[in-house]
Amino acid sequence: MLQLVRNIGHALYRIWFYVLVAVPIVVFFPFLLLFTVSEKWYPQFFWMARNLWATPILYGMGCPPNITREQKMQRRKSYMLVANHTSMLDIMLMLYASRNPFVFVGKKELVKIPLFGFFYKRVCILVDREDSKSRTGVYRRAQRRLNQGLSICIFPEGGVPEENIILDEFKDGAFKMAIAHDIPIIPMTFLDNKKRFPFTFFSGGPGVTRVTVHCFFETGLLAEEDKSMLREEVRAVILAALTKTKN
């Protein structure tokens, strides 16, 4: 009986999440649509996504963010944002953690999500990981966005790992791109999202969502052949933070 009550609570918690995701999109749909007509209006779209969508979702789920910053971003400067990926809350928490407008690089499958997918395909850089032409096109589209003064966000695990894996191996893309465009990498560790809202349906619950914004990795003196070293150094920082928290 107790387990049944818990399962009902978890189901309601999930439903409430999707309500919080959908309602702001419906309410502000005309403005969101307007700000996707031209790329030059993306900062306005980002402001709405951060303040009128992501923030209400985090607080509405009972998951207030707590950010520790080892280094602060400079306004109007482009960065490569990377973090561990464990939950749908990762998108909201990344938006909350960065005041600098950025564009997600993500898998094209997410365009199938109702409402969310409509805007996702209009403002994000989509990649088909099975298509080499698609992966190559990401660099071209990212360059255009960086030229507009935006930052880029990539979850370098390339997807959500099994829940028993603390941190999966990283793909090269984010690090190759950061070196090619000479932008600093900002590693972030999302410490609680897996516990608060994992992909296992009957699980999760309210609580603080902590994120550590680590010291930045500069790429100005690096060449493409250094991408593997950079990748492992960044991964080691995030893994150390996750392991310390688990212990």
Legacy VTK file of the C-alpha trace (Angstrom):
# vtk DataFile Version 3.0
C-alpha trace
ASCII
DATASET POLYDATA
POINTS 247 float
0.000 0.000 0.000
2.790 2.390 0.927
4.555 1.659 -2.364
1.350 2.366 -4.262
1.023 5.746 -2.555
4.647 6.536 -3.409
4.121 5.569 -7.049
1.039 7.801 -7.265
3.071 10.655 -5.760
5.876 10.133 -8.268
3.375 10.015 -11.146
1.772 13.289 -10.027
5.225 14.822 -9.676
5.968 13.881 -13.300
2.672 15.234 -14.541
3.269 18.499 -12.675
6.650 18.821 -14.400
5.083 18.581 -17.852
2.424 21.108 -16.841
5.157 23.540 -15.774
7.001 22.955 -19.049
3.930 23.504 -21.212
2.076 26.388 -19.548
4.710 29.147 -20.062
5.162 28.074 -23.684
1.420 28.338 -24.303
1.057 31.640 -22.419
4.024 33.351 -24.082
3.756 31.571 -27.443
3.295 34.733 -29.586
6.354 36.424 -28.048
8.489 33.279 -28.239
7.515 32.815 -31.860
8.314 36.445 -32.652
11.787 36.183 -31.140
12.583 33.132 -33.299
11.812 34.915 -36.564
15.335 36.367 -36.696
18.565 35.162 -35.089
19.351 38.727 -34.026
16.434 38.494 -31.574
17.746 35.328 -29.944
19.001 37.158 -26.773
15.393 38.203 -26.113
14.240 34.617 -26.608
16.976 33.428 -24.254
15.901 35.936 -21.589
12.351 34.609 -21.716
13.482 30.986 -21.701
15.698 31.606 -18.685
13.449 33.835 -16.580
9.907 32.871 -17.596
10.390 29.159 -18.333
13.412 27.538 -16.684
13.261 29.443 -13.389
9.541 28.801 -12.727
10.040 25.107 -13.555
12.909 24.699 -11.080
11.127 26.501 -8.259
7.743 25.037 -9.169
9.184 21.527 -8.883
10.492 22.356 -5.426
14.058 22.219 -6.772
15.550 25.652 -6.005
19.004 26.054 -7.580
22.092 26.667 -5.461
25.079 27.804 -7.543
28.717 27.810 -6.421
30.938 29.777 -8.801
34.692 29.277 -8.770
34.987 31.826 -11.566
32.516 34.293 -13.047
31.643 34.784 -16.698
32.316 38.082 -18.395
29.376 39.756 -20.040
29.331 39.738 -23.851
32.003 37.037 -24.003
31.529 33.658 -25.694
32.149 30.365 -23.902
31.732 26.635 -24.341
29.487 25.352 -21.538
29.725 21.650 -20.660
28.154 19.591 -17.873
27.193 16.072 -16.879
23.817 14.947 -18.231
21.424 12.980 -16.018
17.982 14.573 -16.142
15.552 16.744 -18.071
16.180 19.347 -15.365
19.683 19.778 -16.821
18.312 22.048 -19.555
16.566 24.324 -17.045
19.508 24.381 -14.653
21.947 25.252 -17.443
19.718 28.141 -18.507
19.522 29.344 -14.908
23.287 29.058 -14.333
24.285 31.269 -17.275
23.187 34.868 -17.747
25.217 34.931 -20.970
22.949 33.875 -23.843
23.966 30.518 -25.287
22.697 28.034 -27.847
22.304 24.325 -27.130
23.824 21.747 -29.447
21.557 18.729 -29.090
20.239 15.610 -30.727
17.491 16.027 -33.294
15.225 13.448 -31.611
14.071 16.080 -29.090
12.104 17.927 -31.778
9.412 15.244 -31.317
8.487 16.574 -27.852
5.201 18.524 -28.172
5.497 22.333 -27.815
9.081 22.154 -26.533
10.231 20.529 -29.768
8.691 23.274 -31.889
10.996 25.916 -30.416
13.891 23.516 -29.864
14.315 22.984 -33.610
14.025 26.727 -34.284
16.695 27.953 -31.866
19.072 25.047 -31.177
21.843 23.559 -33.298
20.594 20.072 -34.112
22.910 17.168 -34.753
22.267 13.687 -36.108
25.079 11.701 -34.508
24.710 8.984 -37.153
25.241 11.439 -40.019
28.784 12.743 -40.625
27.460 15.654 -42.744
25.228 16.716 -39.868
28.154 16.641 -37.436
30.250 18.737 -39.834
27.433 21.244 -40.260
27.351 21.832 -36.503
30.730 23.596 -36.654
29.529 25.958 -39.361
26.339 26.856 -37.514
28.217 27.219 -34.231
30.664 29.641 -35.844
27.774 31.822 -37.004
26.319 31.883 -33.499
29.695 32.698 -31.933
30.101 35.557 -34.415
26.837 36.905 -33.011
28.401 37.022 -29.542
26.614 33.945 -28.191
28.004 30.984 -26.270
27.531 27.280 -27.020
26.364 24.513 -24.683
27.069 20.821 -25.232
26.532 17.852 -22.918
29.719 15.976 -23.889
28.567 12.522 -22.780
26.547 12.518 -25.995
23.383 11.397 -24.222
22.131 10.299 -20.825
24.117 7.348 -19.423
22.681 4.455 -17.429
21.797 5.566 -13.916
24.492 3.366 -12.330
27.185 5.266 -14.291
28.440 8.321 -12.423
29.893 9.973 -15.544
30.162 8.500 -19.016
33.091 9.000 -21.381
33.125 12.366 -23.182
32.887 12.902 -26.930
35.411 15.159 -28.692
33.008 17.653 -30.269
32.811 20.336 -27.567
36.573 20.398 -27.065
37.450 20.372 -30.751
35.001 23.227 -31.290
36.300 25.267 -28.339
39.875 24.987 -29.596
38.894 25.796 -33.177
37.030 28.939 -32.096
39.439 29.902 -29.297
36.790 30.137 -26.569
37.155 29.120 -22.895
35.456 25.972 -21.646
33.288 26.268 -18.539
32.828 22.894 -16.819
29.736 22.607 -14.640
28.773 19.801 -12.300
25.080 19.167 -11.705
25.146 17.426 -8.345
21.500 16.626 -7.611
19.486 16.434 -10.832
19.720 12.653 -11.056
18.246 12.413 -7.564
15.612 15.121 -8.070
14.250 14.098 -11.479
15.867 10.989 -13.005
14.606 9.282 -16.141
13.276 6.352 -14.085
9.564 7.165 -13.894
8.675 6.212 -10.315
11.491 8.121 -8.656
12.693 11.612 -7.807
11.433 14.327 -5.527
11.861 17.950 -4.432
15.049 19.353 -2.953
17.877 21.777 -3.642
19.624 21.401 -7.002
23.283 22.291 -6.585
25.580 23.229 -9.443
29.271 24.005 -9.299
30.655 26.300 -11.984
34.319 25.311 -12.070
37.337 27.353 -13.099
37.506 27.876 -16.832
39.845 26.102 -19.233
41.484 28.470 -21.712
42.054 27.159 -25.232
44.020 29.965 -26.888
47.360 28.122 -26.848
45.952 24.711 -27.786
45.860 22.973 -31.158
43.381 20.381 -32.418
45.686 17.533 -31.409
45.302 18.690 -27.796
41.549 18.015 -27.749
41.869 14.583 -26.122
44.017 15.934 -23.310
41.604 18.823 -22.783
38.619 16.477 -22.864
40.053 14.249 -20.136
41.124 17.170 -17.954
37.640 18.673 -18.041
36.027 15.293 -17.408
38.327 14.716 -14.424
37.142 17.967 -12.802
33.466 17.041 -13.134
34.052 13.427 -12.069
35.952 14.526 -8.967
33.077 16.772 -7.912
30.511 14.016 -8.474
32.605 11.425 -6.631
33.197 13.754 -3.685
29.474 14.408 -3.357
28.622 10.687 -3.576
31.088 9.862 -0.845
LINES 1 248
247 0 1 2 3 4 5 6 7 8 9 10 11 12 13 14 15 16 17 18 19 20 21 22 23 24 25 26 27 28 29 30 31 32 33 34 35 36 37 38 39 40 41 42 43 44 45 46 47 48 49 50 51 52 53 54 55 56 57 58 59 60 61 62 63 64 65 66 67 68 69 70 71 72 73 74 75 76 77 78 79 80 81 82 83 84 85 86 87 88 89 90 91 92 93 94 95 96 97 98 99 100 101 102 103 104 105 106 107 108 109 110 111 112 113 114 115 116 117 118 119 120 121 122 123 124 125 126 127 128 129 130 131 132 133 134 135 136 137 138 139 140 141 142 143 144 145 146 147 148 149 150 151 152 153 154 155 156 157 158 159 160 161 162 163 164 165 166 167 168 169 170 171 172 173 174 175 176 177 178 179 180 181 182 183 184 185 186 187 188 189 190 191 192 193 194 195 196 197 198 199 200 201 202 203 204 205 206 207 208 209 210 211 212 213 214 215 216 217 218 219 220 221 222 223 224 225 226 227 228 229 230 231 232 233 234 235 236 237 238 239 240 241 242 243 244 245 246
